[in-house]
Structures are given as structure tokens and as C-alpha cells.
């Protein structure tokens, strides 16, 4: 089948996608937890500092009122006191946060209260938060390192687990590919556990069983019909010999001959489908076999043989000459019946190219390959659609590659490459 030259994105293994997703999720969780812990811890440090400042201010105010002395680091109208605490109302105690760093004094919480009496001064207490904030910073670093270690451990584990899943999915994909290529006995088989992958594998096997039954029924029906028709067609040929010569006898003989050819084609297809055919290989000159096959068709066809003295173009090939002739003759007959002249056959090395100058192969044939009793585009004429099907089946039996395409300037091109 022809390959479609489409630009495809680079294939990224599923295991790395899952590993990247796990790593991204771990990073998001680590960042979210880190931010929440940082905010909660900072809020707790602030509340504890305010409580300490309130308690220290209460004790310092009580001592100052009784003895007139300052304790617990209390100050009267300190210069660093935040503006929000310079004019407290009445006997209210108030606190304020000061984020400035001055020498060894880091961010602090101030508590202040106005002193009743002459001068109406303000008694203030400062609680330094440097040690608590340093501990908060150490906590952030610890959480960051722990998150990185967890991420480094989680990513390989996620990649390993994804690799196990990827291998199971790859097995199912390979089985489906083998079934698509014609291996109807391919099965995924039982899998351990019960999950979505095992369900997919079971569904693929069930589909293969159903497809195999249908195809075997169709092949058996085709073989049975061909065998049943072979006897009456032989009788018709014998009866035609009893007719008096004339136009009617020629017409009937031609139709019976076509019917016999159709029956023989069906029998050949049924044998190919059943795997009953085995090639008989011999070393033969490729150009001679192709020329003989073209001559047997009875159509005027131009045969061109490239220089066989080249190293990459051996003069002989090891193949089944009878089946090779069948392939070439079918391709040439199809080109004449459904294409347009001139029909050209080119032999170069191990490659045989058959080209006509008609409307070309229809798109569905290029996409899905030849199908029996399906002739594609109407402009390519009528037929049973068996010639190309037989050619493709015989090519597979020989291990050769048969591709169908259309020339850029018009016309169908069939390329047969024999194996080395």
C-alpha cells in the first residue's frame, strides 16, 4: 500500500508524558503546601509577637505606675516608634508592625499606651522578631529541599509505573496492528488484574474473534460458491461446443469463457485467503519473465528494461515465475481495461513498474487497497475488482511489495518490488 507522506509531530512516549504530569502535579502541590505553611506560620509568629508585646507593655506600665522606673525594655516616647502609635487614645493599648531593620534589630512589633498624668507621654515596648523570622526562613528552605527530594524520588517512580502501563498498551496496539495486517490469529491474551487496559485488551480480542469468524465465513462462502459453479460452467463449455457455428455461438462462448475466468479467480482468491498456496521458487531472469507475461496478455505494451549490468540491478531473481507472471499480467490487463494507452512496463533491478495514461487509481483504492467486486471510479471502466486483489495476494505470498499510486502528470502506477 502507498505510504502517505504527511508531516507528523515527533512521537513522545506515554511514560514521559505521565512522568511529566506527575512531576508537574508534585510541583504544584509542593508550592501550594509551602505557601500555605509559610503564610500560616508568619501569621502565627505575628500573633505571638503581638501577645508578647501586650504582656510586656502591661507589666512595664504596672511597674512604671508603682515605681516610676522602666522595665522589660520599655521606653518613653522612643524615636523609632511607628507614627500610628504616637498618639494612642486614652488608656488604649495598641500594637503596630515595624518592618525596618536597624543594626541588630530586625522587624519588630511595638505596643504602646498613653500614661495618664502631666505631659501625657507614651510608654512603648518593642518585641524583636528576628529570631522567629529566621526560623521561618529556615522552615522555607527545609520545605523547598524536602519538596525537591520528593520530586526527585517521585518522578522515576512515576516513569516506571507509566512504563508498565505503556508496555501493556503497546502490546494491545501491536496486536491490533497485526490483526489489521491480516493476522487473524493474533490475540493479546489474558492480563493480570482488572483495569481499563485489561478491558481494552479483552475488547480487542473479542473484536478479533468476531472479525475472524466473519472473514472465515466469507472466505468459506466464496470457496463453496466457486467450487459449486465450476461443474456447471464446465458443462456449459461442453454444451457450447454442440451449438452450430455462428454469431450466437461466438457470443455465448465468450460469455461462458468470462464466467469460467471469474470462477477461476474466485478459486484462486479462496486458496490465497486460506493460506493453501505455497510458492515454488526458482532463479529466473526477471526481464524475461516480465516480457513473457506481457506477451501472454495479447495487449500491445511497451516493455523497457534498464541496464542490468549495474551492481544494484541483478540479472536474475529467486522467485516463483508462475506467480510473478500472474502478477504482471493482471497489472497489465487492468491498465489496458481500466486505464488508457500507452501502457508502459519498466524493469529496473528488482522493481517492475506498470503505468498507464488513464484517469488513475481512485482515492479509496489508494487509501484502502484493492477490494474484490469493487472497481472504484466509473471512468476507469467496469470489472469484478479481482485482478488487483489477486495480484496483491500473490505479491504477499512471494514476500514482495506491491504499491499503487498515480503519476503527477496523470495515469495509474503500480510498483512491484521483489525481495532480496
N, C-alpha and C positions, 0 to 999 in steps of 0.2 A: 504494500500500500504506500502511496506517496506520503512523504513527510511534509507537514505544514510548517513552513519557516516563519514562525511567529516569535517575536521577541518576548521572552518570558522572564519574569523577575527572578533574581537569584534565590535558590531554594535554601531556606533556613530550617534546620532540623527542629522538630517539635520539642525535643528535650531542652534545647537552648531557649526556646520561647517560654516554656514553663518555668525554667530556671530564672530567666529574666523577670517574669511576672512574680515569682516568689521573692526574688531579691527586691523588686520594687515595693511589693507589699510589706516586706520586713522593714525596709527603709521608712515607709510612711508610718508604720506602727511605732517604730523606734522614735521618729521625730515627734509624733503626736504624744507618746508617753513622756518623752523628755521635756516637751514644752509644758505639759500639764504638771509634771513633778516640779519643774522649775518655778512655775507661777504659784503653785500651792505652797512650796517651801518658802519662796520670797514673801508671800503674804503672811505666812506663819511667823517668819522672822520679824516682820514689821509689827505684827500684833504683839509679839512677846517684848520687843523693844519698847513699844508704847506703854505696855503694862509695867515694865521695869521703870520707865521714866515717871509714870504716875506714882508708883510706890515710893521711888526715891524722892520725888517732889513733896509728897505728903509727909515723909519722915523729916526732910530738910526744913519744911515750913513749920512743923511742930517744934523742932529743936530751935529754930530761929525765934519763934514767938516766946519760947520759955527762957532761952539763954541769950538770945541776940547774937549767936555765933552761926557760922555757915558750916554745914557738914555734907557728907555724901557728894562732894564736888559741886555743891550749889554755888551760884553766882548771882550778884545783884546787877541787873541791867548790863549783861555781857554785850560786848560789841558784836559778837558773831550771831547774836540772837536773830532768828528769822523775823522779817517785818510783820508777818501775820501774828506774832506773839508779843509784840512790843506794847500793845495796848489791850490787854485782856480786860474783859468787863467784870467789875466787882470781884467776887471771890471765885470765879470760874477757873477751873484748871483746863488748860488746853495744850494740845501737842501739835507738832509740825515736823515734817521730814526735811532734813538738810542734806542734799547730795554732794555738797562741796567737800573736797579733800584738802586739808591744810596740815602739812607736815605729816606727823604720825597719826593724826586724827582723820579718819575716813568718814564716810557717810554716817550721819547721826540722826537720832530722834530727840527733839527738845520737848520739855514740858515746862510750862510757865504758869505763874499765878501772881496776881497783884497783892501786895502787902498793904493791909489797912493801916492807915496812920499818916503822919506827916510825910510829905514828899511823894507818897504813893508810888513806891518803887516796885520793880518786878523781880521776883525770885525765879530763877530758871535752873533747870538741871539738864545736862546733856548725857545721853547714852550712846556710846560709840558702837557702831555695828560692823566694824572692820572684820573682826574675827568671824562673826556669823556669815558675812558676805563672802569671806574667803572660803569658809566651809561650803557655801552654796556653789562657789566656783569649782571646788574640788568635786562636789557631787555631780556637776555638769560634765566635768572631764571623765569621771568614772563611768557615768551613764553612756557617754559617747564611745569610750573604749569598749565597754561591755556590748554595746549595740554593734560595733564593728566586728567584734569577735563572734557574736551570734550570727551576724550576716555572713561572715566567712565560713562558719560551720553549716549554716542553713542552705547556702547556695549549692555546694557539692551534693548535699543530701537531696535537694530538690532536683538537681540534674540527674542523679542516679535513679530516683523514683520515676522521673519523666522518661529516662532511658528505657526502663522496664515497660512503661506504658507504650512508648514509641515502638519497641520491638514487637509487642503484641499487635499494635495497629499495622505495622509493616508486614507482619505475617498475613493479616487479613487482606491487606492491599495486594500482596503478591499472589495470594490465592485468587482474588478477583481478577487480577491481570492474567493469570494462567487460564481461568475459565473464559475470559474474553478472547484469548488467543486460540481457543478451541480445545483445551484440555478439560473435558467434561468430568474427568475423574478427580480433579483437584479439589481438596477439602481442607478447611482449617483445622478440623478435628476438635475434640473436647478441650476446654480451657479450665484452668484452676479458678475456683471462686465463681462468684456471680456478680457481675457488674455490667456497665454499659458496653465495654469492649467484648465481653463474652456474648452479650446479646447480639451485637453486630456480627460476630463470627458465626453464631448459630443461624442468623438470618441469611448470611452469605451462603452457608452450607445448604440451608433449606431452598434458597433460590437456585443453587446449582443442581440440587436434586430435581427440582421441578423442571428446570431448563433441560437437564439431561433426559428426563422422561419424555418431554415433548419432542426433543430433537430425535431421540431414538424411534419414537412413534412415527415421526415424519419420514425418517430415513427408511424404516421398515415398510411404510406405505409406498414410498417411491420404488423401492426394490420389488415389492409384491406386484405393483401395477406394471412395472417394466417386464417382469417375468411373465405375467399373465398375458400381456399384449404381444409378447414375442411369438407365441404359437399362432394366433390368428393372423398376425402380419405375415408370417411365413406362408400361411395358407393363401392369403391374398396375392402374394407374389406368384405362387403357383397357379392361381386362378387367372391372373392377368395373362399368363403365357397361353391360355386357351382362347383368349379373345382374338378375333380376326384383326389383322394389321389395319391401322388407320389412325386418324387423329384422336379418336376416343381412346384407343388402346394406349397411345403415347401419353395422353393426359392422365389416365388412371395409373399407368406405370410410374410416372413422375411423382404423383401424389403418394402412392404406396412406398416409393423409394424414400421420400421425405419422412413418411411415418416410420419407416424402418430406422432411418438415421436418428430420429427423435428417441425411439425406444432404445437404441444402442447407446445414445448419450445418457439416458436415464440410468441404464445399467452401469455405465462407467462411473457416473456420479455416485451411485449407491455403493459400488465397490470402494471408491475413494473414501466415502464417508465411513464405511465400516472398517477401514484400515486393512482390507484384504489384499491390496496391491503391494507388490514388492518390486523395486527396480532391479533390472539385470544390467549391471554396469559393464562397460567396455571402453577401451581407449580408442576414440574415433576423432577424425579431423572435423572440427566444428564447422568450418566453412562448407565442407562437402555435405554434411548432414543438413545444414540450413538450406543450401541450394537445392538439394533433393526434395526437402519438404516443400519449398516454394514451388518447384516444378510440378509436384503432385497436385497442387491446388488447381492447376489449369488456368490461373489468372496471370495476366501479364504484369509482372512485378520486377522492379529493378533491384538487383542484389549487389551490394558493394562490400568488398572485403578489404579491410585495412591491411597494411604491410605486416605480414605475420613473421617477419624476420626480427621484429623488435623483441627485446627481452621481456617486456611486460605483456606481450601478445603471443602466447604459446600456440603452436600449430594444432595440437591435439588436446582433448579434454577427456576426463574419465566420467562418463555418464551413461544413462540408458538411451541409446539412439532412437528407439521407437517412441518413447515418451517425449523426447526432445522434438522429434518430428511432429508429434501431435500438438505440442505447444505452439510451435512456429506456424504450422498450417492453420490452426484455429485463429491465431492472431492475424494472419494474412487474410483469411476468409472474412473475418469480422471487419477488417479495414476496407475490403472491397465492397462488402454488402452494406455496411452502415456508414462508411466514410465516402471519400471521393478520391479519384486518381489524380496524380500519380501516387502509387503506393511504393514506398521505398523500404528496403531491408538492409541494414548495415551491420556487419560483423566486425568487431574490433576486440581482440583479446578474447576474454571470456564473456563478452557482452554482445547481445543481439538486440537491435532496436528496430521496431516496426512502426512506420509512420505513414499516415495518410494525410490528405489535404481537405478533409471534410469539416463539419462543424465542431469536431472534437468530442471528447467524452463529457457526458452530463455531470453537473456538480455532485449529485448524490452518488454516482459511481466513484468519483474521485475521493469522496469522503468515506463511504461505507464499503467500497469494493463491489465487484460484480455480484448480482443476485440472480438466481435461477428464475426464469419466466418473468424477468423484468428487464426491459430494453432501454429504459431511460428516456432520453429526449426523442420526440417524434421525428425530428429532422434527420436522425441517424437511421431511420428505416425501421422495419418490423423484424421480429425474430423471437426465438424462445429464450434468449438470455443464458443459454447453456454453454456456448463456446468459450466465453471468457471464464466462466465458473470452472469448466474442466481444465482450461489452461492454468488457472491459479492452483487448482488442486494437484495437478501433475507437477507444477513447479515446486510446490511444498514437498511433494514426495521425493523429488530429486535434491532437496536442500537448496534450491535456487531461490532467487529473489525476483519477483515479478511486480513491477511498479507501473501504474497508469498515470498519465499526465497529458497536458495539452501544450502544444508548441506556442511560443509567443506570437508567431505570425499566422496561427490557425492550424488546425489539424490535430488528430489524436496521436499520442506517442505511447507505445508500450515498450518497456525496457526490461529485458531478461538478463540477469547476471548469474552465471553459473558459479558454484562454489569452487574454491581452490582445492 
